[in-house]
Amino acid sequence: MKIVFYLLAIFVITAWAIQIPLVQTIDQDFIQAVITIRHPLLTKFFHFLTNLGSSAVILLFMLIITLVILIRKRTVSVWYMYLFFFLERILNETSKKWIARERPSFAPLVDESSFSFPSGHSMNAASMYAFFAFFLLMDVPYFRRHRTAVYIWTGALVILIGGSRIYLGVHYLTDVIGGFSLGFLLFFMYKKIAENFLFVRQN
């Protein structure tokens, strides 16, 4: 599980780096550059994308998957999915309060009241959409036959959700990197457990 340690290292290094003035300057310059490309159509597009990373929409998708899982009589997997999401949310909120980074103040297009690092939407996207893709590949033959497409679309969606947070002015680039690293870390931990404990896959 080297990937988990690499992702943890990225998160820790990023959390440390945001205290460095040079990194802070790069973050500020980057978000200001992104803001200059704003356009009404792009804004609608990124509003839509950012909503896909919200906990409310994630929960909606979880309910749909719950129905599929229950039809297949795999109740343990249902509880495991909700536990995974619950732990992901706790870890995000705890990290935000621990690091306590203020959000950008460059004309944000949405209102947010929590701290900035790590990005919750980016963490949601990296952990939960990767989980959904893993579930589809594991349980649905159609998606297994189109594995590469699932990887590409999932990766693109995750990146775009993270990018939407910068475009909307509510996160720095390093916030998104922190959210991605922690989210993917949780996913790969889940994947390892799912692959090694058959009760998660078969019940």
TIZAGU-517063 format. One record per residue: x, y, z of N, C-alpha, C, O in turn. Coordinates in Angstrom, 3 decimals. Layout:
((X; Y; Z); (X; Y; Z); (X; Y; Z); (X; Y; Z))
...
This chain:
((0.827; -1.218; 0.000); (0.000; 0.000; 0.000); (0.858; 1.264; 0.000); (0.607; 2.198; 0.761))
((1.877; 1.279; -0.867); (2.742; 2.447; -0.951); (1.958; 3.695; -1.327); (2.276; 4.798; -0.880))
((0.918; 3.511; -2.162); (0.132; 4.651; -2.613); (-0.462; 5.422; -1.440); (-0.557; 6.648; -1.496))
((-0.867; 4.721; -0.373); (-1.437; 5.378; 0.797); (-0.393; 6.265; 1.472); (-0.695; 7.392; 1.864))
((0.814; 5.768; 1.606); (1.874; 6.544; 2.236); (2.279; 7.739; 1.372); (2.581; 8.813; 1.892))
((2.285; 7.547; 0.057); (2.586; 8.665; -0.843); (1.530; 9.764; -0.715); (1.856; 10.949; -0.649))
((0.269; 9.355; -0.681); (-0.823; 10.328; -0.559); (-0.789; 11.037; 0.791); (-1.038; 12.239; 0.879))
((-0.479; 10.280; 1.836); (-0.349; 10.899; 3.160); (0.790; 11.904; 3.164); (0.673; 12.982; 3.747))
((1.884; 11.553; 2.517); (3.030; 12.461; 2.437); (2.655; 13.741; 1.687); (3.036; 14.839; 2.092))
((1.907; 13.592; 0.593); (1.465; 14.772; -0.164); (0.609; 15.674; 0.703); (0.771; 16.895; 0.693))
((-0.313; 15.065; 1.461); (-1.187; 15.862; 2.322); (-0.387; 16.599; 3.382); (-0.573; 17.800; 3.580))
((0.501; 15.887; 4.063); (1.291; 16.491; 5.146); (2.189; 17.603; 4.603); (2.280; 18.679; 5.194))
((2.848; 17.339; 3.478); (3.736; 18.350; 2.882); (2.942; 19.579; 2.445); (3.386; 20.712; 2.633))
((1.761; 19.346; 1.859); (0.929; 20.472; 1.429); (0.439; 21.283; 2.621); (0.436; 22.514; 2.583))
((0.021; 20.587; 3.685); (-0.434; 21.283; 4.895); (0.692; 22.119; 5.496); (0.449; 23.204; 6.025))
((1.915; 21.618; 5.415); (3.070; 22.374; 5.916); (3.410; 23.528; 4.972); (3.735; 24.628; 5.419))
((3.335; 23.269; 3.663); (3.762; 24.251; 2.660); (2.897; 25.507; 2.652); (3.383; 26.586; 2.315))
((1.624; 25.382; 3.018); (0.748; 26.559; 2.961); (1.115; 27.616; 3.996); (0.561; 28.716; 3.986))
((2.045; 27.287; 4.887); (2.532; 28.278; 5.845); (3.679; 29.097; 5.259); (4.073; 30.106; 5.842))
((4.217; 28.683; 4.126); (5.371; 29.342; 3.507); (4.897; 30.516; 2.656); (4.016; 30.338; 1.815))
((5.455; 31.710; 2.849); (5.009; 32.894; 2.089); (5.046; 32.713; 0.578); (4.143; 33.182; -0.115))
((6.073; 32.039; 0.050); (6.161; 31.840; -1.396); (4.986; 31.007; -1.904); (4.405; 31.326; -2.941))
((4.636; 29.950; -1.187); (3.503; 29.104; -1.573); (2.202; 29.901; -1.486); (1.331; 29.771; -2.347))
((2.075; 30.711; -0.465); (0.885; 31.552; -0.327); (0.759; 32.521; -1.497); (-0.339; 32.755; -2.003))
((1.877; 33.075; -1.917); (1.872; 33.995; -3.066); (1.472; 33.273; -4.347); (0.681; 33.787; -5.138))
((2.021; 32.082; -4.545); (1.662; 31.286; -5.734); (0.175; 30.961; -5.720); (-0.494; 31.063; -6.748))
((-0.352; 30.564; -4.542); (-1.785; 30.276; -4.399); (-2.627; 31.480; -4.787); (-3.606; 31.357; -5.523))
((-2.235; 32.647; -4.284); (-3.002; 33.865; -4.549); (-2.930; 34.258; -6.021); (-3.935; 34.641; -6.619))
((-1.745; 34.160; -6.595); (-1.586; 34.501; -8.016); (-2.390; 33.549; -8.900); (-2.983; 33.959; -9.898))
((-2.399; 32.269; -8.516); (-3.109; 31.271; -9.318); (-4.610; 31.529; -9.314); (-5.249; 31.517; -10.366))
((-5.170; 31.761; -8.138); (-6.623; 31.964; -8.075); (-7.014; 33.268; -8.763); (-8.083; 33.348; -9.369))
((-6.172; 34.281; -8.679); (-6.472; 35.532; -9.370); (-6.417; 35.354; -10.881); (-7.196; 35.969; -11.610))
((-5.500; 34.514; -11.352); (-5.422; 34.234; -12.792); (-6.655; 33.484; -13.262); (-7.179; 33.761; -14.341))
((-7.126; 32.528; -12.455); (-8.325; 31.763; -12.814); (-9.548; 32.677; -12.859); (-10.406; 32.533; -13.730))
((-9.620; 33.606; -11.927); (-10.770; 34.515; -11.863); (-10.890; 35.353; -13.133); (-11.992; 35.737; -13.524))
((-9.772; 35.632; -13.768); (-9.809; 36.486; -14.974); (-10.501; 35.811; -16.157); (-10.895; 36.491; -17.105))
((-10.654; 34.491; -16.119); (-11.300; 33.800; -17.252); (-12.793; 33.584; -17.006); (-13.453; 32.900; -17.788))
((-13.324; 34.151; -15.943); (-14.749; 33.942; -15.645); (-15.638; 34.447; -16.787); (-15.394; 35.486; -17.400))
((-16.674; 33.654; -17.032); (-17.660; 33.965; -18.069); (-18.985; 33.389; -17.589); (-18.993; 32.339; -16.947))
((-20.111; 34.048; -17.883); (-21.413; 33.549; -17.393); (-21.663; 32.075; -17.682); (-22.171; 31.358; -16.821))
((-21.315; 31.612; -18.881); (-21.537; 30.196; -19.206); (-20.623; 29.293; -18.384); (-21.048; 28.249; -17.889))
((-19.369; 29.702; -18.245); (-18.442; 28.928; -17.425); (-18.895; 28.899; -15.971); (-18.773; 27.881; -15.289))
((-19.409; 30.010; -15.515); (-19.863; 30.087; -14.124); (-21.015; 29.117; -13.873); (-21.034; 28.429; -12.852))
((-21.980; 29.055; -14.801); (-23.072; 28.087; -14.661); (-22.541; 26.654; -14.661); (-22.975; 25.818; -13.868))
((-21.588; 26.382; -15.569); (-20.998; 25.048; -15.680); (-20.305; 24.653; -14.377); (-20.486; 23.537; -13.890))
((-19.515; 25.562; -13.815); (-18.777; 25.231; -12.602); (-19.667; 25.222; -11.358); (-19.371; 24.523; -10.389))
((-20.747; 25.989; -11.381); (-21.735; 25.875; -10.291); (-22.332; 24.471; -10.290); (-22.483; 23.849; -9.238))
((-22.668; 23.984; -11.475); (-23.223; 22.637; -11.593); (-22.224; 21.594; -11.089); (-22.577; 20.693; -10.328))
((-20.980; 21.734; -11.525); (-19.956; 20.778; -11.115); (-19.708; 20.811; -9.619); (-19.559; 19.768; -8.983))
((-19.664; 22.012; -9.060); (-19.377; 22.105; -7.633); (-20.499; 21.472; -6.810); (-20.247; 20.924; -5.737))
((-21.732; 21.546; -7.307); (-22.846; 20.901; -6.612); (-22.691; 19.384; -6.591); (-23.135; 18.722; -5.652))
((-22.059; 18.834; -7.632); (-21.837; 17.384; -7.671); (-20.882; 16.928; -6.567); (-20.870; 15.759; -6.183))
((-20.090; 17.863; -6.069); (-19.172; 17.525; -4.988); (-19.718; 17.792; -3.601); (-19.035; 17.559; -2.603))
((-20.947; 18.281; -3.534); (-21.540; 18.578; -2.225); (-21.978; 17.295; -1.523); (-22.281; 16.291; -2.167))
((-22.004; 17.347; -0.214); (-22.410; 16.165; 0.555); (-23.852; 15.769; 0.259); (-24.184; 14.584; 0.271))
((-24.715; 16.759; -0.008); (-26.121; 16.462; -0.289); (-26.267; 15.624; -1.553); (-27.021; 14.652; -1.569))
((-25.549; 15.995; -2.614); (-25.632; 15.246; -3.876); (-24.961; 13.889; -3.729); (-25.452; 12.890; -4.255))
((-23.842; 13.850; -3.016); (-23.170; 12.574; -2.759); (-24.118; 11.619; -2.040); (-24.192; 10.439; -2.382))
((-24.830; 12.119; -1.062); (-25.786; 11.280; -0.319); (-26.899; 10.785; -1.229); (-27.357; 9.652; -1.084))
((-27.341; 11.622; -2.168); (-28.371; 11.203; -3.120); (-27.878; 10.024; -3.955); (-28.596; 9.041; -4.137))
((-26.648; 10.130; -4.460); (-26.077; 9.016; -5.212); (-25.925; 7.777; -4.333); (-26.109; 6.653; -4.800))
((-25.590; 7.985; -3.069); (-25.455; 6.859; -2.145); (-26.784; 6.140; -1.947); (-26.822; 4.914; -1.840))
((-27.876; 6.906; -1.898); (-29.195; 6.293; -1.750); (-29.535; 5.437; -2.974); (-30.104; 4.353; -2.843))
((-29.182; 5.933; -4.160); (-29.427; 5.156; -5.381); (-28.631; 3.865; -5.354); (-29.151; 2.796; -5.672))
((-27.353; 3.972; -4.968); (-26.516; 2.781; -4.894); (-27.000; 1.842; -3.798); (-26.885; 0.623; -3.925))
((-27.539; 2.406; -2.723); (-28.088; 1.579; -1.645); (-29.184; 0.654; -2.168); (-29.234; -0.523; -1.811))
((-30.062; 1.195; -3.017); (-31.133; 0.382; -3.587); (-30.568; -0.769; -4.403); (-31.055; -1.897; -4.331))
((-29.534; -0.469; -5.178); (-28.897; -1.515; -5.997); (-28.281; -2.582; -5.104); (-28.434; -3.777; -5.357))
((-27.585; -2.147; -4.063); (-26.923; -3.090; -3.164); (-27.936; -3.962; -2.436); (-27.734; -5.167; -2.284))
((-29.032; -3.344; -1.984); (-30.037; -4.106; -1.253); (-30.737; -5.114; -2.162); (-31.068; -6.221; -1.737))
((-30.956; -4.724; -3.408); (-31.545; -5.668; -4.361); (-30.643; -6.885; -4.513); (-31.116; -8.010; -4.673))
((-29.340; -6.644; -4.461); (-28.374; -7.734; -4.584); (-28.085; -8.414; -3.243); (-27.231; -9.295; -3.146))
((-28.826; -7.977; -2.202); (-28.756; -8.593; -0.868); (-27.339; -8.566; -0.282); (-26.825; -9.563; 0.225))
((-26.731; -7.368; -0.379); (-25.393; -7.202; 0.180); (-25.444; -6.084; 1.222); (-24.863; -5.015; 1.036))
((-26.147; -6.352; 2.313); (-26.414; -5.315; 3.311); (-25.155; -4.827; 4.012); (-25.083; -3.661; 4.397))
((-24.165; -5.690; 4.186); (-22.929; -5.261; 4.845); (-22.259; -4.151; 4.039); (-21.713; -3.206; 4.608))
((-22.304; -4.270; 2.720); (-21.713; -3.250; 1.866); (-22.400; -1.900; 2.031); (-21.755; -0.856; 1.939))
((-23.710; -1.920; 2.275); (-24.443; -0.674; 2.494); (-23.910; 0.040; 3.723); (-23.574; 1.223; 3.669))
((-23.836; -0.682; 4.826); (-23.354; -0.074; 6.062); (-21.917; 0.385; 5.922); (-21.534; 1.418; 6.472))
((-21.126; -0.369; 5.195); (-19.727; -0.025; 4.994); (-19.609; 1.272; 4.197); (-18.746; 2.097; 4.495))
((-20.452; 1.464; 3.199); (-20.420; 2.672; 2.388); (-20.739; 3.901; 3.232); (-20.057; 4.921; 3.134))
((-21.780; 3.802; 4.061); (-22.154; 4.949; 4.893); (-21.114; 5.223; 5.962); (-20.868; 6.382; 6.297))
((-20.500; 4.183; 6.503); (-19.424; 4.365; 7.476); (-18.247; 5.074; 6.816); (-17.644; 5.973; 7.403))
((-17.928; 4.667; 5.603); (-16.836; 5.274; 4.842); (-17.086; 6.770; 4.654); (-16.188; 7.584; 4.871))
((-18.307; 7.129; 4.250); (-18.641; 8.535; 4.020); (-18.620; 9.321; 5.334); (-18.131; 10.450; 5.373))
((-19.145; 8.731; 6.399); (-19.178; 9.376; 7.709); (-17.758; 9.680; 8.196); (-17.491; 10.772; 8.697))
((-16.862; 8.725; 8.049); (-15.471; 8.914; 8.474); (-14.781; 9.972; 7.617); (-13.978; 10.760; 8.115))
((-15.101; 9.981; 6.323); (-14.514; 10.974; 5.422); (-14.922; 12.383; 5.822); (-14.103; 13.302; 5.805))
((-16.187; 12.552; 6.180); (-16.670; 13.867; 6.597); (-16.038; 14.306; 7.925); (-15.658; 15.466; 8.082))
((-15.931; 13.392; 8.856); (-15.313; 13.721; 10.149); (-13.857; 14.131; 9.952); (-13.394; 15.111; 10.535))
((-13.144; 13.374; 9.125); (-11.737; 13.673; 8.880); (-11.568; 15.034; 8.221); (-10.641; 15.775; 8.548))
((-12.463; 15.367; 7.291); (-12.370; 16.661; 6.628); (-12.608; 17.803; 7.609); (-11.834; 18.759; 7.656))
((-13.678; 17.702; 8.388); (-14.002; 18.770; 9.325); (-12.922; 18.917; 10.397); (-12.577; 20.030; 10.792))
((-12.396; 17.793; 10.861); (-11.334; 17.839; 11.868); (-10.080; 18.495; 11.307); (-9.433; 19.296; 11.981))
((-9.743; 18.152; 10.074); (-8.559; 18.729; 9.427); (-8.722; 20.232; 9.235); (-7.784; 20.998; 9.462))
((-9.908; 20.650; 8.819); (-10.171; 22.076; 8.628); (-9.969; 22.853; 9.934); (-9.321; 23.900; 9.949))
((-10.530; 22.328; 11.022); (-10.429; 23.022; 12.305); (-9.008; 23.009; 12.850); (-8.570; 23.957; 13.502))
((-8.292; 21.918; 12.574); (-6.921; 21.796; 13.061); (-5.992; 22.771; 12.334); (-5.167; 23.431; 12.966))
((-6.124; 22.863; 11.010); (-5.237; 23.717; 10.219); (-5.723; 25.163; 10.216); (-4.921; 26.096; 10.204))
((-7.047; 25.341; 10.226); (-7.676; 26.668; 10.381); (-7.168; 27.702; 9.372); (-6.785; 28.807; 9.754))
((-7.166; 27.352; 8.124); (-6.763; 28.296; 7.082); (-7.959; 29.096; 6.604); (-9.018; 28.537; 6.316))
((-7.787; 30.397; 6.522); (-8.868; 31.251; 6.054); (-9.074; 31.065; 4.549); (-8.135; 30.781; 3.806))
((-10.308; 31.231; 4.129); (-10.614; 31.089; 2.706); (-10.131; 32.303; 1.910); (-9.876; 33.369; 2.472))
((-10.008; 32.120; 0.583); (-9.629; 33.257; -0.272); (-10.676; 34.362; -0.184); (-11.841; 34.119; 0.133))
((-10.235; 35.566; -0.469); (-11.169; 36.707; -0.426); (-11.179; 37.436; -1.760); (-11.298; 38.660; -1.817))
((-11.050; 36.651; -2.843); (-10.999; 37.223; -4.186); (-12.335; 37.034; -4.902); (-12.458; 36.168; -5.769))
((-13.313; 37.823; -4.551); (-14.622; 37.814; -5.216); (-15.219; 36.414; -5.319); (-15.461; 35.938; -6.428))
((-15.465; 35.737; -4.188); (-16.063; 34.399; -4.254); (-17.478; 34.453; -4.815); (-18.217; 35.409; -4.578))
((-17.846; 33.410; -5.565); (-19.169; 33.358; -6.192); (-20.164; 32.527; -5.382); (-21.345; 32.477; -5.725))
((-19.706; 31.878; -4.322); (-20.592; 31.150; -3.412); (-20.176; 31.490; -1.984); (-19.033; 31.869; -1.727))
((-21.118; 31.348; -1.074); (-20.843; 31.641; 0.335); (-20.425; 30.368; 1.064); (-21.111; 29.348; 0.994))
((-19.305; 30.436; 1.757); (-18.828; 29.328; 2.566); (-18.378; 29.883; 3.918); (-17.781; 30.957; 3.991))
((-18.669; 29.148; 4.973); (-18.343; 29.651; 6.309); (-17.244; 28.854; 7.013); (-16.685; 29.317; 8.008))
((-16.933; 27.673; 6.511); (-15.923; 26.846; 7.169); (-14.523; 27.253; 6.726); (-14.362; 28.101; 5.849))
((-13.520; 26.647; 7.336); (-12.139; 26.920; 6.938); (-11.856; 26.324; 5.561); (-12.678; 25.604; 4.993))
((-10.662; 26.645; 5.037); (-10.377; 26.381; 3.631); (-9.647; 25.073; 3.342); (-9.914; 24.435; 2.323))
((-8.727; 24.659; 4.219); (-7.874; 23.501; 3.929); (-8.210; 22.325; 4.834); (-8.280; 22.478; 6.054))
((-8.422; 21.139; 4.236); (-8.477; 20.806; 2.808); (-9.871; 21.045; 2.238); (-10.850; 21.120; 2.981))
((-9.952; 21.162; 0.934); (-11.243; 21.373; 0.274); (-12.164; 20.177; 0.494); (-11.822; 19.045; 0.149))
((-13.350; 20.442; 1.079); (-14.303; 19.364; 1.346); (-14.904; 18.780; 0.083); (-15.086; 17.567; -0.020))
((-15.216; 19.647; -0.891); (-15.783; 19.152; -2.149); (-14.764; 18.292; -2.904); (-15.116; 17.261; -3.476))
((-13.504; 18.724; -2.899); (-12.463; 17.941; -3.577); (-12.260; 16.607; -2.889); (-12.053; 15.586; -3.544))
((-12.321; 16.619; -1.576); (-12.167; 15.376; -0.809); (-13.354; 14.457; -1.041); (-13.188; 13.249; -1.208))
((-14.553; 15.029; -1.050); (-15.751; 14.250; -1.380); (-15.609; 13.581; -2.743); (-15.867; 12.387; -2.897))
((-15.192; 14.380; -3.731); (-15.093; 13.878; -5.101); (-14.067; 12.757; -5.202); (-14.337; 11.708; -5.788))
((-12.884; 12.985; -4.625); (-11.804; 12.004; -4.741); (-12.142; 10.693; -4.047); (-11.823; 9.618; -4.554))
((-12.785; 10.779; -2.894); (-13.085; 9.553; -2.143); (-14.350; 8.866; -2.639); (-14.343; 7.660; -2.886))
((-15.443; 9.625; -2.787); (-16.731; 8.999; -3.036); (-16.954; 8.651; -4.508); (-17.514; 7.594; -4.798))
((-16.540; 9.494; -5.434); (-16.723; 9.124; -6.842); (-15.780; 7.992; -7.229); (-16.113; 7.162; -8.076))
((-14.607; 7.959; -6.609); (-13.727; 6.798; -6.809); (-14.386; 5.543; -6.236); (-14.292; 4.465; -6.823))
((-15.051; 5.687; -5.089); (-15.774; 4.564; -4.492); (-16.895; 4.097; -5.407); (-17.058; 2.897; -5.629))
((-17.672; 5.042; -5.941); (-18.777; 4.676; -6.834); (-18.249; 3.929; -8.065); (-18.830; 2.934; -8.498))
((-17.141; 4.428; -8.617); (-16.556; 3.771; -9.790); (-16.096; 2.358; -9.439); (-16.299; 1.422; -10.213))
((-15.487; 2.212; -8.291); (-15.019; 0.898; -7.837); (-16.199; -0.056; -7.670); (-16.118; -1.229; -8.037))
((-17.278; 0.452; -7.120); (-18.476; -0.363; -6.935); (-19.032; -0.821; -8.282); (-19.386; -1.988; -8.448))
((-19.106; 0.099; -9.238); (-19.626; -0.249; -10.563); (-18.742; -1.285; -11.253); (-19.239; -2.230; -11.866))
((-17.439; -1.101; -11.149); (-16.512; -2.047; -11.775); (-16.566; -3.415; -11.108); (-16.347; -4.440; -11.753))
((-16.858; -3.420; -9.815); (-16.872; -4.661; -9.066); (-18.169; -5.438; -9.284); (-18.164; -6.669; -9.271))
((-19.285; -4.722; -9.485); (-20.594; -5.376; -9.453); (-21.378; -5.366; -10.766); (-22.328; -6.132; -10.928))
((-20.985; -4.505; -11.699); (-21.796; -4.362; -12.909); (-20.960; -4.766; -14.135); (-20.007; -4.069; -14.482))
((-21.304; -5.878; -14.790); (-20.505; -6.372; -15.934); (-20.313; -5.341; -17.040); (-19.241; -5.265; -17.640))
((-21.350; -4.545; -17.313); (-21.246; -3.550; -18.389); (-20.077; -2.605; -18.145); (-19.299; -2.317; -19.055))
((-19.960; -2.127; -16.913); (-18.887; -1.183; -16.596); (-17.524; -1.869; -16.563); (-16.508; -1.250; -16.876))
((-17.502; -3.142; -16.184); (-16.230; -3.876; -16.236); (-15.708; -3.973; -17.660); (-14.499; -3.949; -17.892))
((-16.638; -4.084; -18.623); (-16.223; -4.175; -20.027); (-15.728; -2.826; -20.555); (-15.062; -2.762; -21.589))
((-16.059; -1.754; -19.835); (-15.636; -0.418; -20.249); (-14.813; 0.233; -19.131); (-15.010; 1.397; -18.783))
((-13.903; -0.544; -18.593); (-13.103; -0.111; -17.436); (-12.332; 1.186; -17.716); (-12.315; 2.097; -16.888))
((-11.707; 1.256; -18.870); (-10.905; 2.446; -19.185); (-11.766; 3.702; -19.216); (-11.362; 4.747; -18.705))
((-12.946; 3.606; -19.812); (-13.849; 4.759; -19.866); (-14.283; 5.182; -18.469); (-14.387; 6.376; -18.189))
((-14.536; 4.221; -17.595); (-14.920; 4.542; -16.212); (-13.788; 5.295; -15.523); (-14.032; 6.284; -14.833))
((-12.566; 4.839; -15.704); (-11.419; 5.529; -15.104); (-11.299; 6.954; -15.620); (-11.088; 7.889; -14.848))
((-11.435; 7.113; -16.933); (-11.255; 8.441; -17.541); (-12.339; 9.408; -17.077); (-12.046; 10.531; -16.666))
((-13.605; 8.961; -17.146); (-14.706; 9.849; -16.757); (-14.680; 10.182; -15.268); (-14.970; 11.310; -14.869))
((-14.330; 9.193; -14.456); (-14.249; 9.456; -13.008); (-13.126; 10.441; -12.711); (-13.312; 11.388; -11.947))
((-11.961; 10.217; -13.312); (-10.837; 11.122; -13.097); (-11.147; 12.538; -13.551); (-10.825; 13.504; -12.860))
((-11.774; 12.657; -14.718); (-12.126; 13.980; -15.240); (-13.118; 14.686; -14.326); (-12.984; 15.882; -14.065))
((-14.114; 13.947; -13.839); (-15.114; 14.541; -12.952); (-14.477; 15.038; -11.661); (-14.773; 16.142; -11.203))
((-13.616; 14.236; -11.084); (-12.947; 14.620; -9.832); (-12.120; 15.890; -10.042); (-12.192; 16.821; -9.240))
((-11.340; 15.924; -11.117); (-10.498; 17.093; -11.387); (-11.346; 18.342; -11.618); (-11.012; 19.421; -11.129))
((-12.434; 18.195; -12.357); (-13.296; 19.347; -12.642); (-13.997; 19.866; -11.397); (-14.162; 21.076; -11.238))
((-14.409; 18.969; -10.517); (-15.031; 19.413; -9.253); (-14.019; 20.196; -8.433); (-14.339; 21.250; -7.883))
((-12.789; 19.678; -8.350); (-11.751; 20.418; -7.636); (-11.485; 21.770; -8.283); (-11.352; 22.781; -7.593))
((-11.409; 21.782; -9.612); (-11.183; 23.032; -10.320); (-12.305; 24.039; -10.126); (-12.069; 25.247; -10.109))
((-13.523; 23.539; -9.981); (-14.668; 24.444; -9.780); (-14.538; 25.245; -8.497); (-15.013; 26.378; -8.418))
((-13.899; 24.666; -7.496); (-13.759; 25.359; -6.220); (-12.785; 26.545; -6.336); (-12.941; 27.563; -5.661))
((-11.790; 26.387; -7.200); (-10.866; 27.497; -7.444); (-11.556; 28.560; -8.296); (-11.473; 29.752; -8.000))
((-12.237; 28.119; -9.355); (-12.927; 29.052; -10.252); (-13.943; 29.900; -9.482); (-14.062; 31.102; -9.720))
((-14.663; 29.278; -8.572); (-15.696; 29.995; -7.802); (-15.104; 30.849; -6.690); (-15.826; 31.583; -6.015))
((-13.797; 30.755; -6.499); (-13.118; 31.644; -5.556); (-13.204; 31.259; -4.096); (-13.019; 32.105; -3.221))
((-13.486; 29.982; -3.815); (-13.641; 29.582; -2.418); (-12.504; 28.693; -1.915); (-12.470; 28.330; -0.739))
((-11.565; 28.340; -2.814); (-10.415; 27.526; -2.401); (-9.177; 27.898; -3.200); (-9.250; 28.309; -4.358))
((-8.044; 27.740; -2.540); (-6.763; 27.850; -3.222); (-6.421; 26.511; -3.875); (-7.033; 25.486; -3.575))
((-5.440; 26.537; -4.766); (-4.976; 25.311; -5.411); (-4.500; 24.294; -4.384); (-4.798; 23.106; -4.508))
((-3.773; 24.737; -3.382); (-3.266; 23.809; -2.370); (-4.392; 23.198; -1.535); (-4.252; 22.080; -1.039))
((-5.497; 23.910; -1.373); (-6.665; 23.334; -0.686); (-7.200; 22.134; -1.457); (-7.553; 21.105; -0.882))
((-7.249; 22.299; -2.784); (-7.752; 21.234; -3.650); (-6.794; 20.046; -3.644); (-7.228; 18.896; -3.579))
((-5.498; 20.321; -3.711); (-4.503; 19.247; -3.654); (-4.615; 18.490; -2.337); (-4.551; 17.261; -2.317))
((-4.780; 19.213; -1.250); (-4.959; 18.574; 0.061); (-6.206; 17.716; 0.107); (-6.183; 16.613; 0.653))
((-7.306; 18.217; -0.467); (-8.547; 17.447; -0.495); (-8.432; 16.199; -1.343); (-8.915; 15.132; -0.961))
((-7.787; 16.333; -2.504); (-7.577; 15.174; -3.371); (-6.729; 14.106; -2.676); (-7.083; 12.926; -2.679))
((-5.619; 14.523; -2.084); (-4.699; 13.555; -1.481); (-5.357; 12.804; -0.335); (-5.195; 11.590; -0.212))
((-6.102; 13.522; 0.509); (-6.750; 12.865; 1.644); (-7.926; 12.002; 1.181); (-8.158; 10.920; 1.721))
((-8.661; 12.482; 0.186); (-9.787; 11.710; -0.336); (-9.341; 10.416; -0.996); (-9.905; 9.354; -0.732))
((-8.332; 10.502; -1.854); (-7.827; 9.291; -2.506); (-7.167; 8.347; -1.506); (-7.240; 7.128; -1.659))
((-6.527; 8.905; -0.488); (-5.947; 8.068; 0.564); (-7.025; 7.193; 1.200); (-6.836; 5.988; 1.366))
((-8.152; 7.802; 1.552); (-9.254; 7.045; 2.158); (-9.791; 5.997; 1.184); (-10.079; 4.866; 1.576))
((-9.923; 6.382; -0.088); (-10.442; 5.427; -1.066); (-9.539; 4.204; -1.186); (-10.030; 3.075; -1.177))
((-8.235; 4.408; -1.298); (-7.333; 3.268; -1.468); (-7.288; 2.397; -0.219); (-7.058; 1.192; -0.315))
((-7.502; 2.989; 0.941); (-7.624; 2.184; 2.163); (-8.879; 1.322; 2.091); (-8.849; 0.137; 2.423))
((-10.000; 1.937; 1.649); (-11.238; 1.174; 1.487); (-11.048; 0.046; 0.481); (-11.460; -1.089; 0.723))
((-10.419; 0.367; -0.652); (-10.231; -0.614; -1.717); (-9.433; -1.817; -1.205); (-9.749; -2.965; -1.517))
((-8.408; -1.537; -0.424); (-7.593; -2.621; 0.123); (-8.417; -3.518; 1.039); (-8.316; -4.743; 0.976))
((-9.223; -2.906; 1.881); (-10.080; -3.685; 2.791); (-11.097; -4.498; 1.997); (-11.330; -5.671; 2.288))
((-11.709; -3.855; 0.979); (-12.726; -4.541; 0.179); (-12.143; -5.734; -0.562); (-12.811; -6.754; -0.731))
((-10.907; -5.607; -1.000); (-10.281; -6.693; -1.761); (-9.790; -7.832; -0.872); (-9.619; -8.960; -1.334))
((-9.563; -7.527; 0.412); (-9.003; -8.544; 1.303); (-10.018; -9.188; 2.236); (-9.779; -10.278; 2.756))
((-11.152; -8.522; 2.450); (-12.185; -9.078; 3.315); (-13.424; -9.326; 2.468); (-14.154; -8.391; 2.142))
((-13.656; -10.554; 2.120); (-14.701; -10.896; 1.164); (-16.094; -10.556; 1.657); (-17.024; -10.445; 0.858))
((-16.256; -10.384; 2.993); (-17.607; -10.086; 3.480); (-18.083; -8.740; 2.942); (-19.286; -8.530; 2.787))
((-17.166; -7.835; 2.658); (-17.546; -6.547; 2.123); (-18.070; -6.713; 0.701); (-18.996; -6.013; 0.291))
((-17.479; -7.637; -0.051); (-17.863; -7.820; -1.451); (-19.041; -8.770; -1.621); (-19.826; -8.623; -2.558))
((-19.169; -9.730; -0.734); (-20.116; -10.806; -0.982); (-21.408; -10.687; -0.175); (-22.399; -11.328; -0.527))
((-21.434; -9.885; 0.903); (-22.647; -9.820; 1.728); (-23.591; -8.767; 1.201); (-24.667; -8.565; 1.765))
